[in-house]
Amino acid sequence: MIDLSFSMNDLEYFLLILVRVSCFIHISPFFSMRNTPARVRIALSIFVALLLFQAVTPAEALVYDTEMEYAILVMKEAIAGLLIGFGANIC
């Protein structure tokens, strides 16, 4: 059964997953073309992030003290997504 409760900790994880997936889709070979509409890329990013969020269960809570540390976590996820998309683009 799907758990429909959504806490602040879940929102933080979902945003990190969404950042990585959207950066990947932004650079990936098929979706980075100009003829792919932005709405399609955004919708696909949100849909895939929702699927991954349901599939991946966090083992422990995120540990950060300030908003700057969370911003650093977001930047790490963005860089990881861009590198994965760049690797897919090269292949």
Salt bridges, closest charged atoms under 4 A:
GLU77 OE1 - ARG20 NE 2.75
